[in-house]
């Protein structure tokens, strides 16, 4: 069982799993630190650079919190501080813990940091990396998936929805498939446990729009019959 500890150093507060990082320090939340250790195994560019690194023979993902949209052009990585438990990293960390307790296919949270500066804060989170996995967008750039895999993706999304997990940014970049085509969801910033069912159809529509958008931009291997296969499996799994 994870041993989660909290540690404060000046204006920085860290939440961490002692089994993974027994001697965690703020500098370990920077890509520069892991680069100096020759531990970086890759990186991905989104709103900020996400680093993949290896530590004690395990692989991790380091992500910096950045805003999107118009407000992101002004505030970038600054968030209003209203308390630790209301902060983005603390909420995502707790949600990941909750989903792990339900055996949902998602990363394991291992560390988070909040650096407070007056009324605002900046933050980072470290989670485990899903072994031998790629995001669905990358896979579809090169490969056409079988109906069985589309069904598996639909059932996986249904598994989260059946447990009332609302994914704020459900899109094909946040769906991961490993080399055995097991399916996972990642990046749970701004996500939450959400009661009721009304939000689920709009969440699925968001996912559909991401397929349509990426097909128009990069001609991924996707067509409407794939979506129909995915949603049929999703509907069957949510009807149980």
C-alpha positions as CSV (number, residue, x, y, z in Angstrom):
1,X,0.0,0.0,0.0
2,X,1.3,3.5,-0.9
3,X,2.7,5.6,1.9
4,X,1.8,9.1,0.9
5,X,3.6,11.9,2.8
6,X,3.5,15.7,2.6
7,X,6.5,17.9,3.0
8,X,6.9,21.7,3.0
9,X,10.1,23.6,2.1
10,X,9.6,27.3,2.3
11,X,6.8,28.2,-0.2
12,X,6.9,24.7,-1.8
13,X,4.6,21.9,-0.7
14,X,5.2,18.3,-1.9
15,X,3.0,15.3,-1.9
16,X,4.7,12.0,-2.6
17,X,4.8,8.2,-2.3
18,X,7.8,7.4,-0.2
19,X,8.2,4.0,-1.8
20,X,9.0,5.7,-5.2
21,X,10.8,8.8,-3.9
22,X,12.1,8.4,-0.3
23,X,14.2,11.5,-0.6
24,X,12.2,13.8,-2.8
25,X,13.3,17.4,-3.3
26,X,11.9,20.3,-5.4
27,X,14.6,20.1,-8.0
28,X,13.4,16.6,-8.9
29,X,10.3,18.3,-10.5
30,X,12.5,19.8,-13.3
31,X,13.5,18.3,-16.5
32,X,17.0,19.8,-16.0
33,X,17.6,17.7,-12.9
34,X,16.8,14.4,-14.8
35,X,18.8,15.5,-17.8
36,X,21.8,16.0,-15.5
37,X,21.3,12.4,-14.3
38,X,21.1,11.1,-17.9
39,X,17.7,9.7,-16.9
40,X,15.5,11.3,-19.6
41,X,14.1,8.7,-21.9
42,X,11.9,10.9,-24.0
43,X,9.6,14.0,-24.0
44,X,6.4,15.2,-25.5
45,X,5.4,18.8,-26.4
46,X,1.9,20.0,-25.5
47,X,1.1,23.2,-23.6
48,X,4.5,22.5,-22.0
49,X,7.2,19.9,-22.3
50,X,6.3,16.6,-20.6
51,X,9.4,14.6,-19.6
52,X,9.8,10.8,-19.4
53,X,12.5,9.6,-17.2
54,X,13.9,6.5,-15.5
55,X,14.6,6.3,-11.7
56,X,15.5,3.2,-9.8
57,X,14.7,1.1,-12.8
58,X,11.1,2.5,-13.1
59,X,9.8,4.9,-15.7
60,X,7.9,8.1,-14.8
61,X,6.2,11.0,-16.4
62,X,6.8,14.6,-15.2
63,X,4.2,17.1,-16.3
64,X,4.1,20.9,-15.6
65,X,0.6,22.5,-15.2
66,X,-0.1,25.1,-17.9
67,X,-3.3,26.8,-18.9
68,X,-4.9,26.5,-22.3
69,X,-7.0,28.9,-24.3
70,X,-6.8,32.7,-24.3
71,X,-6.2,32.9,-20.5
72,X,-3.1,30.7,-21.0
73,X,-1.6,33.3,-23.3
74,X,-1.7,35.7,-20.3
75,X,-1.2,33.7,-17.2
76,X,0.6,30.6,-18.7
77,X,1.3,28.5,-15.6
78,X,-0.1,30.7,-12.9
79,X,-3.2,29.5,-10.9
80,X,-5.2,31.2,-8.1
81,X,-4.4,29.7,-4.7
82,X,-7.5,28.8,-2.7
83,X,-6.0,26.0,-0.6
84,X,-4.0,22.9,-1.1
85,X,-6.9,20.5,-1.4
86,X,-8.5,22.8,-4.1
87,X,-5.3,23.0,-6.2
88,X,-5.0,21.3,-9.5
89,X,-2.1,18.9,-8.5
90,X,-3.7,17.8,-5.3
91,X,-7.1,17.2,-6.9
92,X,-5.5,15.2,-9.8
93,X,-3.4,13.2,-7.3
94,X,-6.4,12.3,-5.2
95,X,-8.5,11.4,-8.2
96,X,-5.7,9.1,-9.6
97,X,-5.6,7.4,-6.2
98,X,-9.3,6.9,-6.2
99,X,-9.2,5.4,-9.7
100,X,-6.4,3.1,-8.8
101,X,-8.5,1.8,-5.9
102,X,-11.2,1.0,-8.4
103,X,-8.6,-0.8,-10.6
104,X,-9.2,1.6,-13.5
105,X,-6.6,1.6,-16.2
106,X,-4.8,4.9,-15.5
107,X,-1.3,6.0,-14.3
108,X,-0.3,5.8,-10.6
109,X,0.4,9.2,-8.9
110,X,3.7,9.3,-7.1
111,X,4.5,12.9,-6.5
112,X,3.2,16.5,-6.9
113,X,4.5,19.9,-6.0
114,X,2.9,23.3,-5.4
115,X,5.0,26.4,-5.4
116,X,3.0,29.2,-3.9
117,X,3.7,32.9,-4.7
118,X,1.3,35.1,-2.8
119,X,-2.2,34.6,-4.2
120,X,-1.0,32.3,-7.1
121,X,0.9,29.1,-7.5
122,X,2.7,26.9,-10.1
123,X,2.7,23.1,-10.0
124,X,4.0,19.8,-11.4
125,X,3.0,16.2,-11.0
126,X,4.9,12.9,-11.5
127,X,3.1,9.7,-12.3
128,X,4.2,6.3,-13.5
129,X,4.6,5.8,-17.2
130,X,2.5,3.1,-18.9
131,X,4.9,0.5,-20.2
132,X,5.3,0.1,-24.0
133,X,2.4,2.4,-24.7
134,X,1.7,5.1,-27.3
135,X,-1.2,7.5,-27.6
136,X,-4.0,6.7,-29.9
137,X,-3.3,9.6,-32.2
138,X,0.3,8.4,-32.8
139,X,-0.9,4.9,-33.5
140,X,-3.6,6.0,-36.0
141,X,-1.1,8.0,-38.0
142,X,0.6,4.7,-38.9
143,X,-1.9,1.9,-38.3
144,X,-5.5,0.9,-39.0
145,X,-7.1,-0.7,-36.0
146,X,-9.3,-3.8,-36.0
147,X,-12.9,-3.8,-34.9
148,X,-11.9,-5.7,-31.7
149,X,-9.6,-3.0,-30.7
150,X,-12.2,-0.3,-31.3
151,X,-14.6,-2.3,-29.1
152,X,-11.9,-2.5,-26.4
153,X,-11.5,1.3,-26.5
154,X,-15.2,1.8,-26.2
155,X,-15.5,-0.6,-23.2
156,X,-12.6,1.2,-21.5
157,X,-14.2,4.6,-21.7
158,X,-17.4,3.0,-20.5
159,X,-15.6,1.6,-17.5
160,X,-14.6,5.1,-16.4
161,X,-18.1,6.5,-17.0
162,X,-19.7,3.6,-15.1
163,X,-17.6,4.7,-12.2
164,X,-18.7,8.3,-12.7
165,X,-15.2,9.5,-13.8
166,X,-15.6,12.6,-15.9
167,X,-12.6,13.2,-18.1
168,X,-12.5,17.0,-18.9
169,X,-10.3,16.6,-22.0
170,X,-11.3,13.2,-23.4
171,X,-9.5,13.0,-26.8
172,X,-7.3,10.7,-28.8
173,X,-4.1,12.1,-27.3
174,X,-5.2,11.0,-23.8
175,X,-6.1,7.5,-24.8
176,X,-3.1,5.1,-24.6
177,X,-2.6,1.6,-26.1
178,X,0.2,-0.7,-25.1
179,X,1.8,-3.2,-27.4
180,X,-0.9,-5.7,-26.5
181,X,-3.6,-3.1,-27.2
182,X,-4.7,-2.8,-23.6
183,X,-6.3,0.6,-23.3
184,X,-5.6,3.4,-20.7
185,X,-6.7,6.9,-20.1
186,X,-4.2,9.6,-19.0
187,X,-4.0,13.3,-18.0
188,X,-6.7,13.8,-15.4
189,X,-6.2,17.6,-14.8
190,X,-9.6,19.2,-14.2
191,X,-11.3,15.8,-14.1
192,X,-13.6,14.7,-11.3
193,X,-16.1,12.2,-9.9
194,X,-19.3,13.5,-11.4
195,X,-22.7,12.2,-10.5
196,X,-25.6,11.6,-12.9
197,X,-25.5,10.6,-16.6
198,X,-26.3,13.8,-18.6
199,X,-22.6,14.7,-19.0
200,X,-21.6,11.4,-20.5
201,X,-23.0,11.9,-24.0
202,X,-21.3,15.3,-24.3
203,X,-18.1,13.7,-23.1
204,X,-18.4,11.1,-25.9
205,X,-19.2,13.9,-28.4
206,X,-15.9,15.6,-27.4
207,X,-14.1,12.4,-28.1
208,X,-15.7,12.1,-31.6
209,X,-14.8,15.7,-32.4
210,X,-11.2,14.9,-31.6
211,X,-11.2,12.1,-34.2
212,X,-12.8,14.3,-36.8
213,X,-10.3,17.2,-36.1
214,X,-7.2,14.9,-36.3
215,X,-8.5,13.3,-39.5
216,X,-8.8,16.7,-41.1
217,X,-5.4,17.8,-39.9
218,X,-3.3,14.6,-40.4
219,X,-5.4,12.1,-42.2
220,X,-5.3,9.5,-39.4
221,X,-6.6,5.9,-40.1
222,X,-10.1,6.5,-38.8
223,X,-13.6,6.5,-40.4
224,X,-17.1,6.8,-39.1
225,X,-17.6,3.0,-39.0
226,X,-14.8,2.8,-36.5
227,X,-16.7,5.3,-34.3
228,X,-19.9,3.3,-34.7
229,X,-18.0,0.1,-33.5
230,X,-16.6,2.0,-30.5
231,X,-19.9,3.5,-29.5
232,X,-21.8,0.2,-29.9
233,X,-19.3,-1.4,-27.4
234,X,-19.6,1.6,-25.2
235,X,-23.4,1.5,-25.1
236,X,-23.4,-2.2,-24.4
237,X,-21.0,-1.7,-21.5
238,X,-22.9,1.2,-20.0
239,X,-26.3,-0.5,-20.3
240,X,-25.3,-3.3,-17.9
